[in-house]
């Protein structure tokens, strides 16, 4: 399966395609057998594991290879060299597949909290360390994107366009409400955000603010403007986004 891993749409589509490949019972059982084997498995072994013909097993195995779930190569069984053609064998790839609809990024939240624990200073509490870590991560990502794309001066409209790829990739579901304002229709940290909205929304706000700073966008800021069922942050010119002074919603 040829996909561009840098494209959010292609990455999500590839994950869904990979999961759909496992919808066929024999294919799913062979995949489980190969994962448990902890070694390269031949077509004959895979076929025997689910009681189907070698030809049909080859068809299913090739589907798993195309989906990026298995890799195939030729080697002698047990590593013992014999005369004749070496059989094709299969083993799992390192791919980890997660499909969430709507998109969730709990691994990012966990990573930021781990950074906070490891770097918490004597003059800050856990929540302050978490917000600091989120802001630093956002700035680092923004700076890396600026170095990669070298976009020059970024005003509000071009700056928000430059942000949309990251926002889409991280599951925010950005919607351009006006040329200079973006609403984020999905909270990638839900439902965990509901357990500690002040902390998670504070981290989210710091992360997005840091990204804008790292990308060096002028005339745009991230402001807490929570709405039920959406992200708590909106991006746009400060004068056009009245900050809602109420408790953030998950």
Residue, then its C-alpha position, 0 to 999 in steps of 0.5 A: x500500500x503506497x501512502x504518504x506518512x506525512x499526509x494526515x488524510x493518508x495516515x488515517x486512511x492507511x490505519x483504517x485500511x489496515x484494520x479492515x484487512x483484518x476483518x476476514x477471519x482466516x486472515x486475522x487468525x493467521x496474523x495472530x499466529x504469526x505475531x505469537x510465533x516470534x519468528x519467521x513463518x512459512x506459508x505452509x505453517x500459516x495455512x496449517x494454523x487456520x486449516x486452509x490451502x497454501x494457495x489461499x493462505x498466500x493470497x491472505x498473507x500478501x494482503x497483510x503485507x500490502x497493508x503493512x502488517x507483515x513483511x516477507x522475505x526468503x530464508x530457509x526454515x530454521x535457518x538451515x541452508x538446503x539445496x533448492x529455492x528458499x521458501x517465502x516467510x512472513x513476520x510482523x512489522x513494527x507498525x502500531x495501528x490505532x483508529x479513533x473516530x473522532x481522532x484522539x491523541x492521548x499518547x501526546x498528552x501522556x508524553x507531555x505529562x511524562x516530560x513534566x514529571x522528569x523536568x519539574x523544577x523546585x519552584x513549580x508544582x506539577x500543573x505548572x510543570x505540565x503547562x511549561x512542558x506543553x508550551x516548550x513542545x509546541x515551540x519546538x514543533x513550530x520551530x522545526x516546521x519553520x526550519x523545514x518549510x522556510x515560509x518567510x514572514x507569516x501574517x494571520x492568513x498565511x500563518x493559519x494556513x501554515x498551522x492547519x497541517x499540524x492541527x489536522x495531523x493532531x486531530x483538532x479538525x480545524x475549520x476556517x471560520x474566516x480567512x484569519x480565524x480557525x475553530x478547532x472542532x475536535x478535542x484530541x484529548x477527550x475524554x481524559x480532558x473531562x477528568x481535569x479540564x483546567x489542567x488539560x485545557x491549560x496544557x492544550x492552550x500552552x501547546x498551541x500558543x507555543x506552536x504559534x510562537x515557534x512558527x513565528x506567526x504575527x497577529x495571531x494568538x491561541x485563546x481559550x474559547x470553549x464550546x461543548x464537544x469541541x476543542x477549548x482553543x480558537x486561533x485568530x487575531x486577538x481583537x476578533x476572539x473575545x476570551x470566554x471567562x468561564x471554566x473550560x469544557x472538555 
